Amino acid sequence: MFKLFSGSANPKLSVEVSKLLNVPISKSEVTRFGNSEIRVTIQEKVKDDVCVIIQPTANPTDTHLMELFFFADALRRMEAKKIIAFIPYFGYARQNREHRSGEAVSVNVIIRFFETIGFNQVYTFDLHDDGTEGIFSIPFKNISTFSILGREVAHYLKNNKNTEEVAIVSPDQGGVERAQTFAENFFHTNNVDIAVIEKRRNLDKIHQSKALNLYGEVKNKTCIIVDDIITSGGTLVHAAEFCLKRGAKRVLACVVHHDFSPNAEIILSGSPLEKIFMSNTISLKPEQKFSKLREISIAPLIEQELKKLL
């Protein structure tokens, strides 16, 4: 039998998946204590069942990770046949290398936890680095959201009677492959040139970088900047300004995850970006919403994968 569980990080997404599958969300309880500890209790029998937990591990990352680990331990103790995690946003994925001597490679540590606690399979969406997939010793799948995001951007441009040629822009060299994947979904061809912004990251200041140059033609074009995550919004805004300085007519952004830091929505809403398309891998708070932001649900992508298990 198949059981669907929801963590506390994005219950709205879990409900959407539940409705699409016509499968109820199984009963569980997450208790939070005054000292910040949590307790997870499974409130129905799961023996010999395939159990799926939907839980992004976004801010507060550590709390949501521990909750997910406790779900796995509780289900294993109740003799679930198989425990599968759907992690729409995979926390610590950006800490995938030792940038400076003495740093921990945090994502490797998190993966070891997943392997030893009792998960049989893990799914996530648009990891920061595809190479992270190779670290897992248990079945793992990294799903792209660009099929649904690209379709939404295309509809928007069509409805707004866009007449300019479109240029796909990567905000840094590391994101070129990601931008290429989006471009293939958007144009339905793999013969696409990508414009790339060269930037210098400030290792002493978190989430800060400076645009230095732009390689590729954006003059008189509609630019779509493609990235995996927005935190402060600074990188995206600087990239948009750089495109406009090089003669772009208009600039949109397509970003998978919105792990907003304080005031990110203010920075983005006041930017020259015309529209920002994002998925709902991370739950968006009411105060983080603004008119330029369009959120697209990944529930159909989760449904598609889970139907293979039913």
KANOR-V165513 format. One record per residue. N is the residue number from 1. RES is the residue in one letter. SS is DSSP state (alpha for helix, beta for strand, coil for the rest). D_LAST is the distance of its C-alpha to the last C-alpha in Angstrom with 1 decimal. Layout:
BEGIN
n=N res=RES ss=SS d_last=D_LAST
n=N res=RES ss=SS d_last=D_LAST
END
This chain:
BEGIN
n=1 res=M ss=coil d_last=8.2
n=2 res=F ss=beta d_last=6.7
n=3 res=K ss=beta d_last=9.9
n=4 res=L ss=beta d_last=11.1
n=5 res=F ss=beta d_last=14.8
n=6 res=S ss=beta d_last=17.5
n=7 res=G ss=coil d_last=20.6
n=8 res=S ss=coil d_last=23.9
n=9 res=A ss=coil d_last=24.4
n=10 res=N ss=coil d_last=22.6
n=11 res=P ss=alpha d_last=21.2
n=12 res=K ss=alpha d_last=21.7
n=13 res=L ss=alpha d_last=19.1
n=14 res=S ss=alpha d_last=16.6
n=15 res=V ss=alpha d_last=17.4
n=16 res=E ss=alpha d_last=17.0
n=17 res=V ss=alpha d_last=13.4
n=18 res=S ss=alpha d_last=12.8
n=19 res=K ss=alpha d_last=14.6
n=20 res=L ss=alpha d_last=12.9
n=21 res=L ss=alpha d_last=9.4
n=22 res=N ss=coil d_last=11.3
n=23 res=V ss=coil d_last=10.1
n=24 res=P ss=coil d_last=13.3
n=25 res=I ss=beta d_last=14.6
n=26 res=S ss=coil d_last=15.3
n=27 res=K ss=coil d_last=19.0
n=28 res=S ss=beta d_last=21.0
n=29 res=E ss=beta d_last=24.5
n=30 res=V ss=beta d_last=26.3
n=31 res=T ss=beta d_last=30.0
n=32 res=R ss=beta d_last=32.5
n=33 res=F ss=coil d_last=36.0
n=34 res=G ss=coil d_last=39.3
n=35 res=N ss=coil d_last=39.7
n=36 res=S ss=coil d_last=36.5
n=37 res=E ss=coil d_last=34.4
n=38 res=I ss=beta d_last=31.0
n=39 res=R ss=beta d_last=29.1
n=40 res=V ss=beta d_last=25.4
n=41 res=T ss=beta d_last=24.5
n=42 res=I ss=beta d_last=21.1
n=43 res=Q ss=coil d_last=21.8
n=44 res=E ss=coil d_last=19.2
n=45 res=K ss=coil d_last=18.2
n=46 res=V ss=coil d_last=15.5
n=47 res=K ss=beta d_last=16.6
n=48 res=D ss=coil d_last=14.2
n=49 res=D ss=coil d_last=11.3
n=50 res=V ss=beta d_last=9.3
n=51 res=C ss=beta d_last=11.1
n=52 res=V ss=beta d_last=11.3
n=53 res=I ss=beta d_last=14.8
n=54 res=I ss=beta d_last=16.1
n=55 res=Q ss=coil d_last=19.8
n=56 res=P ss=coil d_last=22.3
n=57 res=T ss=coil d_last=25.3
n=58 res=A ss=coil d_last=28.0
n=59 res=N ss=coil d_last=31.3
n=60 res=P ss=coil d_last=31.9
n=61 res=T ss=alpha d_last=30.2
n=62 res=D ss=alpha d_last=31.2
n=63 res=T ss=alpha d_last=30.2
n=64 res=H ss=alpha d_last=26.7
n=65 res=L ss=alpha d_last=26.3
n=66 res=M ss=alpha d_last=27.6
n=67 res=E ss=alpha d_last=25.3
n=68 res=L ss=alpha d_last=22.2
n=69 res=F ss=alpha d_last=23.8
n=70 res=F ss=alpha d_last=24.5
n=71 res=F ss=alpha d_last=20.9
n=72 res=A ss=alpha d_last=20.0
n=73 res=D ss=alpha d_last=23.0
n=74 res=A ss=alpha d_last=22.3
n=75 res=L ss=alpha d_last=18.7
n=76 res=R ss=alpha d_last=20.1
n=77 res=R ss=alpha d_last=22.9
n=78 res=M ss=coil d_last=20.7
n=79 res=E ss=coil d_last=19.1
n=80 res=A ss=beta d_last=15.6
n=81 res=K ss=coil d_last=14.0
n=82 res=K ss=beta d_last=12.9
n=83 res=I ss=beta d_last=14.1
n=84 res=I ss=beta d_last=13.0
n=85 res=A ss=beta d_last=15.5
n=86 res=F ss=beta d_last=15.3
n=87 res=I ss=beta d_last=19.1
n=88 res=P ss=coil d_last=20.1
n=89 res=Y ss=coil d_last=23.7
n=90 res=F ss=coil d_last=24.6
n=91 res=G ss=coil d_last=27.9
n=92 res=Y ss=coil d_last=30.7
n=93 res=A ss=coil d_last=29.5
n=94 res=R ss=coil d_last=32.9
n=95 res=Q ss=coil d_last=34.7
n=96 res=N ss=coil d_last=33.8
n=97 res=R ss=coil d_last=37.3
n=98 res=E ss=coil d_last=40.7
n=99 res=H ss=coil d_last=42.6
n=100 res=R ss=coil d_last=45.7
n=101 res=S ss=coil d_last=46.9
n=102 res=G ss=coil d_last=45.7
n=103 res=E ss=coil d_last=42.4
n=104 res=A ss=coil d_last=39.2
n=105 res=V ss=coil d_last=36.3
n=106 res=S ss=alpha d_last=34.0
n=107 res=V ss=alpha d_last=30.7
n=108 res=N ss=alpha d_last=31.1
n=109 res=V ss=alpha d_last=31.7
n=110 res=I ss=alpha d_last=28.5
n=111 res=I ss=alpha d_last=26.4
n=112 res=R ss=alpha d_last=28.1
n=113 res=F ss=alpha d_last=27.0
n=114 res=F ss=alpha d_last=23.3
n=115 res=E ss=alpha d_last=23.8
n=116 res=T ss=alpha d_last=25.7
n=117 res=I ss=alpha d_last=24.2
n=118 res=G ss=coil d_last=21.0
n=119 res=F ss=coil d_last=18.3
n=120 res=N ss=coil d_last=16.3
n=121 res=Q ss=beta d_last=15.3
n=122 res=V ss=beta d_last=16.7
n=123 res=Y ss=beta d_last=16.2
n=124 res=T ss=beta d_last=19.1
n=125 res=F ss=beta d_last=20.9
n=126 res=D ss=coil d_last=24.2
n=127 res=L ss=coil d_last=25.8
n=128 res=H ss=coil d_last=29.6
n=129 res=D ss=coil d_last=30.1
n=130 res=D ss=alpha d_last=27.7
n=131 res=G ss=alpha d_last=29.6
n=132 res=T ss=alpha d_last=28.1
n=133 res=E ss=alpha d_last=24.9
n=134 res=G ss=alpha d_last=27.0
n=135 res=I ss=alpha d_last=27.9
n=136 res=F ss=coil d_last=24.5
n=137 res=S ss=coil d_last=24.3
n=138 res=I ss=coil d_last=20.6
n=139 res=P ss=beta d_last=17.9
n=140 res=F ss=beta d_last=18.4
n=141 res=K ss=beta d_last=17.7
n=142 res=N ss=beta d_last=20.1
n=143 res=I ss=beta d_last=19.0
n=144 res=S ss=coil d_last=21.8
n=145 res=T ss=coil d_last=22.2
n=146 res=F ss=alpha d_last=25.1
n=147 res=S ss=alpha d_last=23.4
n=148 res=I ss=alpha d_last=23.1
n=149 res=L ss=alpha d_last=26.3
n=150 res=G ss=alpha d_last=28.3
n=151 res=R ss=alpha d_last=27.5
n=152 res=E ss=alpha d_last=28.6
n=153 res=V ss=alpha d_last=31.8
n=154 res=A ss=alpha d_last=32.6
n=155 res=H ss=alpha d_last=32.3
n=156 res=Y ss=alpha d_last=34.5
n=157 res=L ss=alpha d_last=37.2
n=158 res=K ss=alpha d_last=37.1
n=159 res=N ss=alpha d_last=37.6
n=160 res=N ss=coil d_last=40.4
n=161 res=K ss=coil d_last=42.1
n=162 res=N ss=coil d_last=42.2
n=163 res=T ss=coil d_last=44.8
n=164 res=E ss=coil d_last=45.1
n=165 res=E ss=coil d_last=43.6
n=166 res=V ss=beta d_last=40.6
n=167 res=A ss=beta d_last=40.8
n=168 res=I ss=beta d_last=37.9
n=169 res=V ss=beta d_last=39.2
n=170 res=S ss=beta d_last=38.1
n=171 res=P ss=coil d_last=39.8
n=172 res=D ss=coil d_last=40.4
n=173 res=Q ss=alpha d_last=40.4
n=174 res=G ss=alpha d_last=37.4
n=175 res=G ss=alpha d_last=35.2
n=176 res=V ss=alpha d_last=36.3
n=177 res=E ss=alpha d_last=33.1
n=178 res=R ss=alpha d_last=31.0
n=179 res=A ss=alpha d_last=33.3
n=180 res=Q ss=alpha d_last=33.1
n=181 res=T ss=alpha d_last=29.3
n=182 res=F ss=alpha d_last=29.8
n=183 res=A ss=alpha d_last=32.6
n=184 res=E ss=alpha d_last=30.7
n=185 res=N ss=alpha d_last=28.0
n=186 res=F ss=alpha d_last=30.9
n=187 res=F ss=alpha d_last=33.3
n=188 res=H ss=coil d_last=30.9
n=189 res=T ss=coil d_last=33.1
n=190 res=N ss=coil d_last=33.7
n=191 res=N ss=coil d_last=37.5
n=192 res=V ss=coil d_last=38.0
n=193 res=D ss=coil d_last=40.6
n=194 res=I ss=beta d_last=39.7
n=195 res=A ss=beta d_last=42.4
n=196 res=V ss=beta d_last=42.4
n=197 res=I ss=beta d_last=44.2
n=198 res=E ss=beta d_last=45.9
n=199 res=K ss=beta d_last=45.9
n=200 res=R ss=beta d_last=47.3
n=201 res=R ss=beta d_last=45.3
n=202 res=N ss=coil d_last=47.3
n=203 res=L ss=coil d_last=46.1
n=204 res=D ss=coil d_last=48.2
n=205 res=K ss=coil d_last=46.7
n=206 res=I ss=coil d_last=42.9
n=207 res=H ss=coil d_last=41.1
n=208 res=Q ss=coil d_last=44.5
n=209 res=S ss=beta d_last=45.4
n=210 res=K ss=beta d_last=48.0
n=211 res=A ss=beta d_last=47.6
n=212 res=L ss=beta d_last=50.3
n=213 res=N ss=beta d_last=49.9
n=214 res=L ss=beta d_last=47.7
n=215 res=Y ss=beta d_last=47.2
n=216 res=G ss=coil d_last=46.4
n=217 res=E ss=coil d_last=47.5
n=218 res=V ss=coil d_last=46.6
n=219 res=K ss=coil d_last=49.8
n=220 res=N ss=coil d_last=49.4
n=221 res=K ss=coil d_last=45.6
n=222 res=T ss=beta d_last=42.7
n=223 res=C ss=beta d_last=41.1
n=224 res=I ss=beta d_last=37.5
n=225 res=I ss=beta d_last=37.3
n=226 res=V ss=beta d_last=34.0
n=227 res=D ss=beta d_last=33.1
n=228 res=D ss=beta d_last=30.3
n=229 res=I ss=beta d_last=31.6
n=230 res=I ss=beta d_last=34.4
n=231 res=T ss=coil d_last=36.1
n=232 res=S ss=coil d_last=39.8
n=233 res=G ss=coil d_last=39.7
n=234 res=G ss=alpha d_last=42.9
n=235 res=T ss=alpha d_last=41.6
n=236 res=L ss=alpha d_last=40.1
n=237 res=V ss=alpha d_last=43.2
n=238 res=H ss=alpha d_last=45.6
n=239 res=A ss=alpha d_last=43.6
n=240 res=A ss=alpha d_last=43.9
n=241 res=E ss=alpha d_last=47.6
n=242 res=F ss=alpha d_last=48.1
n=243 res=C ss=alpha d_last=46.6
n=244 res=L ss=alpha d_last=48.9
n=245 res=K ss=alpha d_last=51.9
n=246 res=R ss=coil d_last=51.2
n=247 res=G ss=coil d_last=51.3
n=248 res=A ss=coil d_last=47.7
n=249 res=K ss=coil d_last=47.8
n=250 res=R ss=beta d_last=44.7
n=251 res=V ss=beta d_last=42.0
n=252 res=L ss=beta d_last=38.4
n=253 res=A ss=beta d_last=35.9
n=254 res=C ss=beta d_last=32.2
n=255 res=V ss=beta d_last=30.8
n=256 res=V ss=beta d_last=27.3
n=257 res=H ss=beta d_last=28.0
n=258 res=H ss=beta d_last=30.7
n=259 res=D ss=coil d_last=31.8
n=260 res=F ss=coil d_last=35.0
n=261 res=S ss=coil d_last=38.1
n=262 res=P ss=coil d_last=40.7
n=263 res=N ss=coil d_last=42.3
n=264 res=A ss=alpha d_last=39.9
n=265 res=E ss=alpha d_last=39.3
n=266 res=I ss=alpha d_last=43.1
n=267 res=I ss=alpha d_last=43.7
n=268 res=L ss=alpha d_last=41.0
n=269 res=S ss=alpha d_last=42.1
n=270 res=G ss=coil d_last=45.7
n=271 res=S ss=coil d_last=44.9
n=272 res=P ss=coil d_last=45.7
n=273 res=L ss=coil d_last=41.9
n=274 res=E ss=coil d_last=41.3
n=275 res=K ss=beta d_last=37.6
n=276 res=I ss=beta d_last=35.0
n=277 res=F ss=beta d_last=31.3
n=278 res=M ss=beta d_last=28.8
n=279 res=S ss=beta d_last=25.1
n=280 res=N ss=coil d_last=24.0
n=281 res=T ss=coil d_last=22.8
n=282 res=I ss=coil d_last=25.5
n=283 res=S ss=coil d_last=26.4
n=284 res=L ss=coil d_last=29.6
n=285 res=K ss=coil d_last=32.3
n=286 res=P ss=alpha d_last=34.3
n=287 res=E ss=alpha d_last=37.5
n=288 res=Q ss=alpha d_last=35.9
n=289 res=K ss=coil d_last=35.2
n=290 res=F ss=coil d_last=37.9
n=291 res=S ss=coil d_last=38.5
n=292 res=K ss=coil d_last=38.0
n=293 res=L ss=beta d_last=34.5
n=294 res=R ss=beta d_last=31.6
n=295 res=E ss=beta d_last=28.1
n=296 res=I ss=beta d_last=25.0
n=297 res=S ss=coil d_last=21.5
n=298 res=I ss=coil d_last=18.9
n=299 res=A ss=alpha d_last=16.1
n=300 res=P ss=alpha d_last=15.1
n=301 res=L ss=alpha d_last=14.9
n=302 res=I ss=alpha d_last=12.6
n=303 res=E ss=alpha d_last=10.3
n=304 res=Q ss=alpha d_last=10.6
n=305 res=E ss=alpha d_last=9.6
n=306 res=L ss=alpha d_last=6.7
n=307 res=K ss=coil d_last=5.2
n=308 res=K ss=coil d_last=5.7
n=309 res=L ss=coil d_last=3.8
n=310 res=L ss=coil d_last=0.0
END
